Amino acid sequence: MKMDKVANSGNDEFYTPRYAIEPIIKYLKPGSRILCPFDTQDSLFVKVLVERGFKVMYSHINSGFDFFNLDESEFELADYIISNPPYSCKGDVLERLFKVGKPFAMLVGIVGLFESQKRFDMFKNNDFEILYMSRRVAYFKDYKDDKPSLNPPFSSVYVCHKILPKQIVFEEIIKK
């Protein structure tokens, strides 16, 4: 089920709350360079990571930066690639990231993550980790909202590569 269908919005761009970004930070080397390829300067990924002392580069398709057309040399500038990719193309995003080979953490919905044969084979043939959070993430449609605009009927996880200390990690989150 596509996130845009769940939200009845016509698109699948939803923003991540601060409490869902915090769990991945403790697994990152302090001061690292991070590429957020689906984010703008208003993204909480960008803001939280900068606040925590990381060097953050960001790009977004609305600014003319299509993740699928980025030259692989642009990925070389980053130590990690971290974001919440568009829900409808999460499989394609993960496939490209595995090919790039850089450590990454992508926040994605767990529903259907392993269900297609193509994704099953992708995960079977690549090293990956999962960071599973204790609560569902409620996403924002607009950063001006005081409350999340979407509480999806599924959990979100970080699919990671070369970041976590073991294949599955469980983290408590506190919604504020």
C-alpha positions in Angstrom: 0.0 0.0 0.0 1.5 3.3 -1.0 1.8 6.1 1.6 0.0 8.5 -0.7 -3.0 6.2 -0.8 -3.1 5.9 3.0 -3.0 9.7 3.3 -5.2 10.4 0.3 -2.8 13.1 -0.6 -1.7 12.5 -4.2 1.9 12.3 -3.2 4.1 10.5 -0.8 6.3 13.2 0.7 5.9 13.2 4.5 8.3 14.6 7.1 9.9 12.9 9.9 9.5 14.1 13.5 12.5 14.7 15.7 11.9 11.7 18.0 12.3 9.4 15.0 15.6 10.8 14.1 17.2 10.6 17.5 17.5 6.8 17.7 20.0 6.5 14.7 22.3 9.3 15.9 24.0 7.3 18.6 25.3 4.8 15.9 27.0 7.6 13.9 30.6 8.7 14.3 30.6 12.3 15.8 31.4 15.0 13.3 30.8 12.8 10.3 29.6 14.1 6.9 26.1 13.1 6.1 24.2 13.3 2.9 20.4 13.7 3.2 19.3 13.1 -0.4 15.6 13.6 0.0 15.7 16.7 2.2 15.6 20.5 2.1 17.0 23.0 4.6 13.7 22.7 6.5 14.0 19.0 7.1 14.3 17.9 10.7 16.9 15.4 9.5 19.1 18.3 8.4 18.3 20.5 11.5 18.8 17.7 14.1 22.0 16.4 12.6 23.5 19.9 12.3 22.5 20.6 15.9 24.3 17.4 16.9 27.5 18.6 15.2 27.4 16.6 11.9 28.4 18.2 8.6 25.2 17.8 6.5 24.7 18.0 2.8 21.2 17.8 1.5 19.4 17.7 -1.8 15.8 17.4 -3.0 14.1 16.7 -6.3 12.3 20.1 -6.0 15.7 21.8 -6.1 16.7 19.9 -9.2 18.6 17.0 -7.5 17.1 13.7 -8.5 18.6 11.0 -6.3 18.6 8.5 -9.2 20.6 10.9 -11.4 23.2 11.9 -8.8 26.7 11.0 -9.9 28.3 8.4 -7.6 31.1 10.8 -7.0 28.7 13.0 -5.0 28.1 10.1 -2.6 31.9 9.9 -2.0 31.7 13.2 -0.1 29.6 11.6 2.6 30.4 9.2 5.4 26.7 8.3 5.7 23.5 8.6 3.7 20.5 9.2 5.9 16.9 10.1 5.1 13.3 9.2 4.8 12.9 8.4 1.1 9.6 8.7 -0.8 7.5 5.7 0.2 6.5 4.7 -3.3 10.2 4.1 -4.5 11.8 2.8 -1.3 12.8 -0.4 -3.0 14.6 1.4 -5.9 16.3 3.7 -3.4 17.6 0.8 -1.3 18.8 -1.0 -4.4 20.8 2.1 -5.5 22.2 2.6 -2.0 23.4 -1.0 -1.9 25.1 -0.5 -5.2 26.8 2.7 -4.0 28.1 0.8 -1.0 28.2 3.7 1.5 26.9 3.3 5.0 23.2 4.3 5.0 20.1 4.5 7.2 16.7 4.9 5.4 13.5 5.3 7.5 10.9 3.2 5.7 7.6 1.6 6.3 7.9 -2.1 7.2 4.8 -3.2 5.3 5.8 -5.0 2.2 9.5 -4.4 2.7 10.5 -8.0 1.9 7.4 -9.1 -0.1 8.4 -8.7 -3.7 10.9 -11.3 -5.2 13.1 -8.5 -6.3 13.4 -7.0 -2.8 13.7 -10.4 -1.2 16.7 -11.1 -3.5 18.1 -7.7 -2.8 18.1 -8.2 1.0 19.2 -11.8 0.7 22.3 -10.7 -1.3 23.3 -7.7 0.7 24.4 -7.1 4.3 21.9 -4.9 6.1 20.6 -4.1 9.6 17.3 -3.0 10.9 16.7 -0.5 13.7 13.2 -1.2 15.0 11.5 1.5 17.2 9.1 0.9 20.1 6.4 3.1 18.7 4.9 3.9 15.3 6.2 7.1 13.7 3.5 9.8 13.1 4.6 11.9 10.1 4.0 15.5 9.3 2.6 16.8 6.0 3.8 20.3 6.7 6.5 21.5 9.1 4.2 24.3 10.3 1.8 21.7 11.8 1.8 21.5 15.6 0.7 17.9 15.4 1.5 15.1 13.0 -0.9 14.9 10.1 -0.5 11.1 9.5 -0.4 8.3 11.9 0.1 5.4 9.5 -1.3 1.9 10.2 2.2 0.4 10.0 5.5 0.6 11.8 8.6 2.3 10.3 12.1 1.0 10.7 15.6 2.2 9.7 17.0 -0.1 7.0 20.8 0.3 7.5 24.0 -0.8 5.9 27.3 -0.8 7.8 25.9 1.3 10.7 24.5 -0.8 13.4 26.5 -3.2 15.6 24.2 -6.2 14.9 21.6 -7.1 12.3 18.6 -6.0 14.4 18.6 -3.4 17.1 15.6 -2.3 19.2 15.3 1.3 20.4 12.8 2.9 22.7 11.4 6.2 21.4 9.6 8.9 23.3 7.0 10.9 21.4 7.0 14.5 22.6 
